């Protein structure tokens, strides 16, 4: 049997191979063939607004039962790219664990810039709350979250009550927030794309989740890669510290062997061996 150091080296090597795979092609190409299609029920292409990007897919557990928890997941892509069809692996991961999972699209730059994509995200959450019951979900157990830019969108909806209010609901009704490698504290802006998305040089401090979160924020789960070279780990660490200072229950879980892409990739059933993120998220969503 390999020693602990050898197991760690082997794991790092496999993680490196998975990283190369995810970087070489889109998640749907890399994972779609191996993600089960018989572990959930799907209601696809549902409109939550009038724009073509304001549509979502709902993944439901095979076993029909009332009052399942609901997870609204927003994908990343630097607010410039992404499509919900690439994230069937996320819907499958949690529907197979008994969780109704909603994966929305939202409008992207350059068509829109801050805060329109947050407005879309809030509207999608409102749809999930209003329609949870008809898909077997409990509207009082809606958790929102996402990866990278999607984690940012969810954080702004969860922590800044203005967006929920504009969409017609109270953010205090949310049962929790989950962020995977999210940017929550990223001023000053340095990237050309990010500057365009957030209106640099007139970027408001209120664009930052860490600046808008307040007492009464929903309980939170933050997962991040300690060696993330796209979204620095300080984002999750600083937000966790801020939430604790406000008295909000928060778990911050670092992953040393995962990167920015493989953290979300590890949610896919074929890549669950890379880490326990899917199980931790499911446990958080399903807990009271």
C-alpha positions as CSV (number, residue, x, y, z in Angstrom):
1,X,0.0,0.0,0.0
2,X,1.4,3.5,-0.9
3,X,2.6,5.6,2.0
4,X,0.8,8.9,2.8
5,X,3.4,11.0,0.9
6,X,3.2,8.8,-2.2
7,X,-0.6,8.9,-2.1
8,X,-0.4,12.7,-1.9
9,X,2.0,12.8,-5.0
10,X,-0.3,10.4,-6.9
11,X,-3.3,12.5,-6.0
12,X,-1.5,15.7,-7.2
13,X,-0.6,14.0,-10.4
14,X,-4.2,12.9,-11.1
15,X,-5.4,16.4,-10.2
16,X,-2.9,17.8,-12.7
17,X,-4.2,15.5,-15.4
18,X,-7.8,16.5,-14.6
19,X,-6.8,20.2,-14.7
20,X,-5.3,19.8,-18.2
21,X,-8.5,18.0,-19.3
22,X,-10.7,20.8,-18.0
23,X,-8.5,23.5,-19.5
24,X,-8.2,21.7,-22.9
25,X,-11.9,21.7,-23.6
26,X,-15.3,22.7,-22.2
27,X,-16.8,20.9,-19.2
28,X,-19.5,19.5,-21.4
29,X,-17.0,17.9,-23.7
30,X,-14.8,16.7,-20.9
31,X,-17.4,15.3,-18.7
32,X,-20.7,14.9,-20.5
33,X,-20.0,11.4,-21.8
34,X,-19.4,10.1,-18.3
35,X,-22.1,12.0,-16.3
36,X,-25.1,9.7,-15.7
37,X,-28.3,10.7,-17.4
38,X,-30.6,8.3,-15.4
39,X,-30.2,9.7,-11.9
40,X,-32.5,12.7,-12.2
41,X,-35.6,14.2,-13.9
42,X,-35.2,17.3,-16.0
43,X,-37.4,20.2,-16.7
44,X,-35.3,22.2,-19.3
45,X,-35.4,25.6,-20.9
46,X,-37.8,27.4,-18.6
47,X,-38.2,31.2,-18.9
48,X,-37.8,33.4,-15.9
49,X,-37.8,36.6,-18.0
50,X,-38.3,37.8,-21.5
51,X,-34.6,37.9,-22.7
52,X,-33.2,34.7,-24.4
53,X,-30.6,34.5,-21.7
54,X,-33.2,34.5,-18.9
55,X,-33.9,30.8,-19.0
56,X,-33.1,27.9,-16.6
57,X,-33.1,24.2,-16.2
58,X,-34.4,22.3,-13.2
59,X,-32.9,19.0,-12.1
60,X,-35.1,16.9,-9.8
61,X,-34.5,13.8,-7.8
62,X,-35.9,10.6,-9.3
63,X,-37.9,9.9,-6.2
64,X,-40.9,12.2,-6.2
65,X,-41.3,13.7,-2.7
66,X,-42.4,17.0,-1.3
67,X,-40.3,19.6,0.4
68,X,-36.8,18.7,-0.9
69,X,-34.2,21.4,-0.4
70,X,-33.5,23.6,-3.4
71,X,-30.1,24.7,-4.7
72,X,-29.8,27.6,-7.3
73,X,-26.4,27.3,-8.9
74,X,-24.8,30.1,-11.0
75,X,-21.8,29.2,-13.2
76,X,-18.7,31.3,-13.7
77,X,-17.1,32.7,-16.8
78,X,-15.8,36.2,-15.9
79,X,-19.3,37.6,-16.6
80,X,-18.5,37.2,-20.4
81,X,-19.1,33.5,-21.2
82,X,-21.0,30.4,-20.1
83,X,-24.1,28.4,-20.6
84,X,-26.2,26.3,-18.4
85,X,-26.0,23.3,-20.8
86,X,-22.3,23.0,-19.7
87,X,-23.4,22.3,-16.1
88,X,-25.5,19.2,-16.3
89,X,-22.8,17.7,-14.1
90,X,-23.8,20.1,-11.3
91,X,-27.5,19.4,-11.7
92,X,-26.9,15.6,-11.7
93,X,-24.6,15.8,-8.7
94,X,-27.2,17.3,-6.4
95,X,-30.4,16.0,-7.9
96,X,-28.9,12.5,-7.3
97,X,-28.4,13.5,-3.7
98,X,-32.1,14.4,-3.2
99,X,-31.8,18.2,-3.9
100,X,-33.9,20.1,-6.5
101,X,-31.2,22.0,-8.5
102,X,-31.8,25.1,-10.6
103,X,-29.2,26.2,-13.1
104,X,-30.0,29.5,-14.7
105,X,-28.4,31.5,-17.6
106,X,-27.9,35.2,-17.2
107,X,-27.0,38.1,-19.4
108,X,-23.3,38.6,-20.1
109,X,-20.9,41.4,-21.0
110,X,-20.6,43.1,-23.5
111,X,-24.4,43.1,-23.8
112,X,-24.7,44.2,-20.2
113,X,-22.4,45.2,-17.4
114,X,-22.7,45.5,-13.6
115,X,-25.3,45.2,-12.1
116,X,-27.6,43.7,-14.8
117,X,-26.3,40.2,-14.4
118,X,-27.0,40.5,-10.7
119,X,-30.6,41.6,-11.5
120,X,-31.0,38.5,-13.6
121,X,-29.6,36.3,-10.8
122,X,-32.1,37.8,-8.3
123,X,-34.9,37.2,-10.8
124,X,-33.9,33.6,-11.2
125,X,-33.9,33.1,-7.4
126,X,-37.3,34.7,-7.2
127,X,-38.5,32.2,-9.8
128,X,-37.0,29.3,-7.8
129,X,-38.8,30.4,-4.6
130,X,-42.1,30.9,-6.5
131,X,-41.9,27.6,-8.3
132,X,-40.1,25.3,-5.9
133,X,-43.2,23.4,-4.7
134,X,-44.4,22.4,-8.2
135,X,-41.0,20.8,-8.8
136,X,-40.9,19.0,-5.4
137,X,-38.9,21.6,-3.6
138,X,-39.5,23.5,-0.4
139,X,-39.6,27.3,-0.9
140,X,-38.4,27.9,2.6
141,X,-35.2,25.9,2.0
142,X,-33.7,27.7,-1.0
143,X,-29.9,27.9,-0.9
144,X,-28.1,29.9,-3.6
145,X,-24.5,29.7,-4.7
146,X,-22.1,29.4,-7.6
147,X,-18.6,29.1,-8.9
148,X,-16.2,32.0,-9.6
149,X,-18.3,34.9,-11.2
150,X,-21.4,32.9,-10.4
151,X,-20.4,32.8,-6.7
152,X,-20.1,36.6,-7.0
153,X,-23.6,36.9,-8.4
154,X,-25.1,34.7,-5.7
155,X,-23.2,36.6,-3.0
156,X,-24.5,39.9,-4.1
157,X,-28.1,38.6,-4.1
158,X,-27.6,37.0,-0.7
159,X,-25.8,39.9,1.0
160,X,-27.1,43.1,-0.6
161,X,-30.9,43.2,0.1
162,X,-31.5,45.8,-2.7
163,X,-31.3,43.1,-5.5
164,X,-33.7,40.7,-3.8
165,X,-36.1,43.6,-3.0
166,X,-36.0,44.7,-6.7
167,X,-36.9,41.1,-7.7
168,X,-39.7,41.0,-5.2
169,X,-38.5,38.9,-2.3
170,X,-36.7,39.3,1.0
171,X,-33.1,37.9,1.0
172,X,-33.6,37.0,4.7
173,X,-35.8,34.1,3.3
174,X,-32.7,32.4,1.9
175,X,-31.6,29.3,3.7
176,X,-27.9,29.7,2.9
177,X,-25.2,30.9,0.5
178,X,-22.5,28.7,-1.0
179,X,-19.4,30.1,-2.8
180,X,-16.8,28.1,-4.7
181,X,-13.7,30.2,-5.5
182,X,-15.7,33.4,-5.6
183,X,-14.4,36.9,-6.0
184,X,-15.7,38.9,-3.0
185,X,-13.0,41.4,-2.4
186,X,-11.2,42.3,-5.6
187,X,-10.6,46.0,-5.7
188,X,-8.6,47.6,-7.2
189,X,-9.5,46.2,-10.6
190,X,-6.6,45.2,-12.7
191,X,-7.9,43.0,-15.6
192,X,-9.1,44.7,-18.8
193,X,-12.3,42.6,-18.9
194,X,-13.1,43.1,-15.2
195,X,-12.6,46.9,-15.6
196,X,-15.0,46.9,-18.5
197,X,-17.6,44.9,-16.7
198,X,-17.5,47.0,-13.5
199,X,-17.1,50.5,-15.0
200,X,-13.5,51.3,-14.0
201,X,-12.3,53.9,-13.0
202,X,-15.7,54.8,-11.5
203,X,-16.1,51.4,-9.8
204,X,-18.1,51.7,-6.6
205,X,-17.0,49.9,-3.4
206,X,-20.6,48.6,-3.4
207,X,-19.6,46.2,-6.2
208,X,-17.8,44.1,-3.6
209,X,-19.7,41.5,-1.6
210,X,-17.4,42.1,1.4
211,X,-18.5,45.7,1.5
212,X,-22.3,45.1,1.4
213,X,-22.7,42.1,3.7
214,X,-24.3,42.9,7.1
215,X,-25.6,41.3,10.2
216,X,-28.4,38.9,9.4
217,X,-26.7,37.5,6.3
218,X,-27.6,33.9,5.5
219,X,-25.4,31.1,6.9
220,X,-22.5,30.5,4.4
221,X,-20.2,27.8,3.1
222,X,-17.1,29.0,1.3
223,X,-14.9,26.5,-0.6
224,X,-11.7,27.7,-2.2
225,X,-8.4,26.5,-3.6
226,X,-5.4,27.6,-1.7
227,X,-3.3,27.9,-4.9
228,X,-6.0,29.5,-7.1
229,X,-4.1,31.6,-9.6
230,X,-7.3,33.2,-11.0
231,X,-9.3,34.2,-7.9
232,X,-7.0,34.6,-5.0
233,X,-7.8,32.7,-1.8
234,X,-7.9,36.0,0.1
235,X,-11.3,36.6,-1.3
236,X,-12.8,33.7,0.6
237,X,-10.6,34.2,3.7
238,X,-11.5,37.8,4.0
239,X,-15.2,37.2,3.5
240,X,-15.2,34.4,6.1
241,X,-13.6,36.7,8.6
242,X,-16.1,39.4,7.9
243,X,-19.1,37.0,8.3
244,X,-17.7,35.8,11.6
245,X,-17.3,39.3,12.8
246,X,-21.0,39.9,12.0
247,X,-22.0,36.8,13.9
248,X,-23.0,34.8,10.8
249,X,-22.4,31.1,10.8
250,X,-19.8,30.3,8.2
251,X,-17.6,27.4,7.2
252,X,-14.5,28.1,5.1
253,X,-12.9,25.1,3.6
254,X,-9.6,25.3,1.8
255,X,-8.5,22.7,-0.8
256,X,-4.7,22.3,-1.3
257,X,-4.8,19.9,-4.2
258,X,-7.5,21.6,-6.3
259,X,-7.4,24.6,-8.5
260,X,-9.9,27.2,-9.7
261,X,-11.4,24.9,-12.4
262,X,-10.9,21.5,-10.7
263,X,-12.8,22.7,-7.6
264,X,-16.0,23.0,-9.6
265,X,-15.0,20.0,-11.8
266,X,-14.8,17.8,-8.7
267,X,-18.5,18.1,-8.3
268,X,-19.0,15.9,-11.4
269,X,-19.5,12.2,-10.5
270,X,-16.5,11.1,-12.6
271,X,-14.2,13.4,-10.7
272,X,-15.6,13.0,-7.1
273,X,-12.3,11.2,-6.2
274,X,-10.6,14.6,-6.4
275,X,-12.3,15.9,-3.2
276,X,-15.3,16.0,-1.0
277,X,-16.8,19.3,-2.2
278,X,-20.0,17.7,-3.5
279,X,-20.7,15.9,-0.3
280,X,-20.0,19.0,1.8
281,X,-22.3,21.1,-0.3
282,X,-25.0,18.5,-0.2
283,X,-24.7,18.2,3.6
284,X,-24.9,22.0,4.0
285,X,-27.9,22.3,1.8
286,X,-29.8,19.5,3.5
287,X,-29.0,20.6,7.0
288,X,-31.7,22.6,8.9
